[in-house]
Amino acid sequence: MLHVVHHPAYVSPATAGSAFRFDKYGLVMEALRESDAVFHLHEPQAMPRIWIDAVHDPAYVDEVLTLSVPPEKERRIGFAVTDRVMRRSLLSPGGTWMAAKLAQIHGYAANAAGGSHHALGHSGAGYCVLNDLAIAANRLIAEGDAARILILDLDVHQGDGTASLLAGRSDIFTLSIHAEKNFPVRKARSTLDIGLADGTDDSTYQAVLSDILPRVLDDFAPDLILYQAGVDPHGEDRLGRLALTDAGLDMRDRYVMRQARRRGVPVASTMGGGYGADRMAVARRHAACMIRMAEELA
């Protein structure tokens, strides 16, 4: 069965002056229901501040919690940090942490939000306020729930915030396979970065993934994978530069799950990027990812 972490507050009204819409987080739940997939819903709690401060600059966390993020940081994020945005920014790391805990029980679980991989220590960026991947990974290891975590970032954009926040850690491996010429212009240094050329298609993408992932899994030997399962490598994505099809995303996700299952490693996924004028089409791509990952456990 598919286990999905979702909170109604994941959906927030659009903020004034921003093109970013939060409605896809609700549309994903509609897409799951219309698919007739059997899934169990779990509601997360906000991540306790102690774990956010362990990763982010407490002064920046204060700005988020008091709704006093400076305009220059809000411009970097891409929208204003309102009360609703602040609340969902606290719930999202809690959802990623909960998905990881559920994955350790069931083999796979999905956070129907999260993947805020551009958020840095002192500021948000690229539609990301707080970095749920780094926060959750740090907490899981600190509390003894995991010893070695692979953050597998297959969003079309490099996970620069995650790489920066976790740089130098031997117990967390950051692997980012992304479009080299896409945002961010200045890349951070992940444990391993693979930059792909514009227009990379299904077969080329899969060949890269099939070459890299098994070696990382065998050499690093994680006991948990946090999977940034962005659907923005799709050729129709508004902010992507790659050319994957629906079949290519299906092949990617099933391959990740099969490789993890072969080694007995649980996987928790976050939604990450997916952009387009037809937001229901984007939501269906995200829902399909969760469904096929769970199918590979059957």
N, C-alpha and C positions, 0 to 999 in steps of 0.2 A: 504493500500500500504506500502511496505517496503521502509524505508528511510535510505540510506547508506551514510556515510561520507567517502570520499576517496580523496586523492591527488596523482597525478602522482609521486610526490617526496617521497611518502611512499616506493617506490621501489628504492633501492640503490644497487650499485655494491657490491659484497662481498669484504671484506677487506683482505689484504694479511695476510696469516698465520692463518686465522680463519675458523672454520667449519660452522659458522653461515651464512645462506643465507637469503637475504631480498626478494627473488622473490615470496614468497608465498603471499605477499600483493598484487601483481599484478595478481597472479594466482587465488586468491579469486574472483577478478572481472571477470576473464574468467569463473570461475565456476558459478557465478551468471548469467552470460549471457547465458551459455549453458543450464541452468536449465529452461529457459523461464519464470522465476519469473519476475513479474512486480515490478520495483523498481525505485525510484527517487534518483538521485545522487546529493550530496552536497559537495562543496569543502571548506575545512577549511582554516583559516589563522593561521599563527604562533602564539603561545601563547605569549602575551606581557611579557617582562622580569619581570615586577613588580610582577606578579603572580607566576613566577618560583622562584624568590628570597624569596617569602613569605613562601616557603616550603623547598627549598634547600639552602645550604650554598652558599652565593653569590660568595665566592672564588672558589668553585667548578664550579659554573655556568660560571664564567670567563674562567676557564680552558676549558670548553666545547666550548664556543663561540669563543675563540681564538685558538682552535685546539691545546691546550697545556696540555691535560690530561696526567698526568705522566704515565710512563709505568706500574707501579704497579696497578694503577687504571684501565688502559686498560686491563690488564690481568684479573682483577676482573670482568670487564664488559664482556670480551670474544672476543672483537674485537677493532680495532683502531677507534678513533673518527676522521673521515675525514670530509671534508666540506659537503659531501652528507649526512653522518650520522648525523652531527650536525643539518642540515636543517630539516631532518625528525624527529629528536628528539624535535624540537620546534613545528613542525606541529602536531605531535601526541597528545600532551595535548590540542592543539586547537581543534583537531578533537573530542576528548572525551567531551570537554566542549560543542562543537556544537551539538553532539549527544544528550547530556542531555537536551539542550534547545529544540531540535526537539522533543524529547520524551515527554516533557511537553506539546507540542502542539498535537502530534499524538498518544501518548500512548507508542510508542516504536520507537527507532532508534538505529542504529549500527554504531560504528566507525570501519572501516575496517583496523584497526591497534590498537595500544594502549595496555593497560594491562601490562605496565612496572612496575610490582609490587615488583621487587627486588631492585629498585633504592633507595638508602639511601640519607640522607641529604648531606653528604660530598663526596659521590662517587656513581657511578653506580655499578651494579653487575648483574650477571646472564643474560646477553644479554639485560640489561635494562640501559638506560642512564639517563633519567629524568622520574620521577614517575607521569605519566599523571593522574592516578586515584586520588592521593592526591592533585595535583595541581588543577584539575578541581573541586573536591569537595570543597576545600577551597575557590576558587573563587565564586562558585555558592552560598555558604552561605554568604560570605563577601558582595556580591552584592545584597543580598536579594532575590535571585531566588529560594532558598530552605532554609528550617529551620532545617531539620533533614534528613540526608542522610545515607542510608545503603549501604556499599560497600560489596557486596556479591561475594566472591572470591571462585569459584569452579574450578579453575586451579588445576592441580595435585600437584603443588608446593605451599608451604605456602607463602602468601603475606607478607613476613617479612618486606620489605621496607615500604609498606603502613602502616602496624601496627606500625612500629617505628615512622614514620613521623607524625602520627595522634594520638599517644598515649596520653591518658588523656583528649581527647575531648569528651564532653558529647553530642555534636550535630552530631557526625559522629560515626556510629557503624561499626566496621570491623569484618566480619564473614568469616573465612577461613575453608573450608572443603578440606582436602588434604591428600596425602599419607604421613604418619608419618615418614617413613624412607627415604624419598626422600629429595632432595635439598630444602632448605639449611639445613646443618647439625645442625647448631645452630638456633633454631627457635626464632622469636620474640614473643611478647605477643599481639595477637589481642584482641579485646573486647571479642570474643569467638572463640576458636580454636577447631576443631574436626579433630584429626589425625586418619586416616584409615589404616588398616593392608594391607600389600602387597596382591594383588590378589583379593581385594574386587570386588564383581560382581554387576550386575545391581540391583538385588533385595535388597541386603544388602545396597548398596549406596542409593537407593531410600527410603528405610526405615529410614535411618539416616536423609536424607534431609526432609522427610515428618514429622519427629518428631521435628526437630530443626526450620526450616524456619517459619512455621506459628506462633510459639511462639515468635520468634524474631520480626516478623512483627507486631504482636498484642501488644507486650510489648513496643517496641521502637517506633512504629508508624511513620516510615519514610514518607516523602512526595516525595522522589525520591530514586530509586535504581540504583546504578552503578554496573553492572553485569560483573564480570571478567569471561567470558564464554570460558575459555580454553578448547580445545578438547583433551588435553593430558591425561585425565583419560582413554582414549580409550586403550584397551588391546594391540593394535598393535603399540602404540606410542613408539618411540625410547627412550624417556626420562621419560616415565611414569612407574608406578609400580602397577597401578590398572588394572582392567580387564573389563571395561565397553565395551559394543558393540555399534554399531550404534543405535540400538533400545534403549539402556540405555541412551545414550546422548540425543536422541529424547525425552524420558520420562522426563529426568532431566530438559531440557529447557522448555518444555511445562508446566511442573509443576510450575516452577518459574514464568512463564508468567501468568498462571491461578491464582496463589496465589496473585500476584501483582494486576492483573486486578480486582479480587474480592474485593480488598480494595481500588481500584481507585488510585493506585500508578504507575506513569510512570517508565519505565525501559529503560536505555541506556546501551548497551553492548559494551565491548571491546573484541578484539580477544584473547589476551593472548596466551598461549602455544599450540603448535601442531607441532610435529617433526617426520620426517621419510624420508627414501630414496625416496619414491614416494611422491613428494611434491604436485602433483596435487590431490592425494587422501586426503592429509591433507587439502588442500585448499577447497575441496568439503565438508569436515566435517565442516569447518568454515562457508561456504556459507549455508549449510543446517541448521546450528544453527540460522542464521539470518532469513532465510525463515520461519522456523517453529515458531519462536517467533512472527513474523508479522502475521502468520496465526492465532495465538491464539487471535488476536485482532478482527478478522473478525466475 
